[in-house]
Amino acid sequence: MTGTDTLICRTRAGRPRRSASGFTIIELLVVISIIAILAGMAMAQYKNSVTHAEEAVLHTDLFRMRDAIDQYFADKQEYPPTLEALVTGGYLRQIPKDPFTGTAESWTTEQAEPDPTNPADQPGIINVRSGSDRTAFDGTRYADW
């Protein structure tokens, strides 16, 4: 061995040996933080997507129920006394569940004006709205749709 070979051996032997395949705690914390931020963003986007889908279902359900009320009136020249009359009359298969309350019993109905020529006649339902007290993305209440 020459003098240079001895110096190299001593330098390698004097240094603590570190594994080249591991990560430092800082690297792990950075990766975990990035994953947590991305997961939080994905969760917020998911919740917004679910709410947008529920809004679309509400729009469709309201359209179909209002259309069934109009068809009932066109056929019988009177408004249905209850939403259940739309089902028994064959205008709807079933009363849909309000997507924001999760129940079919929460729909709020508006009664038609009573007929002044026939005071004994029941006015019936002219409109239906959501029973939810939540607010939509556009700032309006679902109950006002």
Contacts in CASP RR format, 6 or more apart in sequence:
PFRMAT RR
TARGET T0000
AUTHOR 0000-0000-0000
METHOD contacts of the structure
MODEL  1
MTGTDTLICRTRAGRPRRSASGFTIIELLVVISIIAILAGMAMAQYKNSV
THAEEAVLHTDLFRMRDAIDQYFADKQEYPPTLEALVTGGYLRQIPKDPF
TGTAESWTTEQAEPDPTNPADQPGIINVRSGSDRTAFDGTRYADW
48 137 0 8 1.000
51 137 0 8 1.000
52 137 0 8 1.000
54 99 0 8 1.000
54 100 0 8 1.000
55 99 0 8 1.000
55 136 0 8 1.000
55 137 0 8 1.000
55 142 0 8 1.000
57 99 0 8 1.000
58 98 0 8 1.000
58 99 0 8 1.000
58 100 0 8 1.000
58 130 0 8 1.000
58 142 0 8 1.000
58 145 0 8 1.000
59 145 0 8 1.000
61 96 0 8 1.000
61 98 0 8 1.000
61 99 0 8 1.000
62 128 0 8 1.000
62 129 0 8 1.000
62 130 0 8 1.000
62 145 0 8 1.000
64 92 0 8 1.000
64 96 0 8 1.000
65 83 0 8 1.000
65 86 0 8 1.000
65 92 0 8 1.000
65 95 0 8 1.000
65 96 0 8 1.000
65 107 0 8 1.000
65 128 0 8 1.000
66 127 0 8 1.000
66 128 0 8 1.000
68 86 0 8 1.000
68 91 0 8 1.000
68 92 0 8 1.000
69 79 0 8 1.000
69 80 0 8 1.000
69 86 0 8 1.000
69 125 0 8 1.000
69 126 0 8 1.000
69 127 0 8 1.000
69 128 0 8 1.000
71 91 0 8 1.000
72 79 0 8 1.000
72 80 0 8 1.000
72 85 0 8 1.000
72 86 0 8 1.000
72 89 0 8 1.000
72 91 0 8 1.000
73 79 0 8 1.000
78 121 0 8 1.000
78 124 0 8 1.000
79 112 0 8 1.000
79 123 0 8 1.000
79 124 0 8 1.000
79 125 0 8 1.000
79 126 0 8 1.000
80 86 0 8 1.000
80 91 0 8 1.000
80 124 0 8 1.000
80 125 0 8 1.000
81 122 0 8 1.000
81 124 0 8 1.000
81 125 0 8 1.000
82 125 0 8 1.000
83 95 0 8 1.000
83 107 0 8 1.000
83 109 0 8 1.000
83 125 0 8 1.000
83 128 0 8 1.000
84 95 0 8 1.000
86 92 0 8 1.000
86 95 0 8 1.000
87 93 0 8 1.000
87 94 0 8 1.000
87 95 0 8 1.000
94 104 0 8 1.000
95 104 0 8 1.000
95 107 0 8 1.000
96 104 0 8 1.000
97 103 0 8 1.000
97 104 0 8 1.000
98 104 0 8 1.000
98 106 0 8 1.000
98 107 0 8 1.000
98 130 0 8 1.000
98 131 0 8 1.000
98 132 0 8 1.000
100 130 0 8 1.000
100 131 0 8 1.000
100 132 0 8 1.000
100 134 0 8 1.000
100 142 0 8 1.000
101 130 0 8 1.000
101 131 0 8 1.000
101 132 0 8 1.000
106 130 0 8 1.000
106 131 0 8 1.000
106 132 0 8 1.000
107 128 0 8 1.000
107 129 0 8 1.000
107 130 0 8 1.000
107 131 0 8 1.000
108 128 0 8 1.000
108 129 0 8 1.000
108 130 0 8 1.000
108 131 0 8 1.000
108 143 0 8 1.000
109 125 0 8 1.000
109 127 0 8 1.000
109 128 0 8 1.000
109 129 0 8 1.000
110 125 0 8 1.000
110 126 0 8 1.000
110 127 0 8 1.000
110 128 0 8 1.000
110 129 0 8 1.000
111 123 0 8 1.000
111 124 0 8 1.000
111 125 0 8 1.000
111 126 0 8 1.000
112 123 0 8 1.000
112 124 0 8 1.000
112 125 0 8 1.000
112 126 0 8 1.000
113 123 0 8 1.000
114 121 0 8 1.000
114 123 0 8 1.000
115 121 0 8 1.000
115 123 0 8 1.000
129 143 0 8 1.000
129 144 0 8 1.000
129 145 0 8 1.000
130 142 0 8 1.000
130 143 0 8 1.000
130 145 0 8 1.000
131 142 0 8 1.000
131 143 0 8 1.000
132 141 0 8 1.000
132 142 0 8 1.000
132 143 0 8 1.000
133 141 0 8 1.000
133 142 0 8 1.000
133 143 0 8 1.000
134 141 0 8 1.000
134 142 0 8 1.000
135 141 0 8 1.000
135 142 0 8 1.000
136 142 0 8 1.000
136 145 0 8 1.000
END
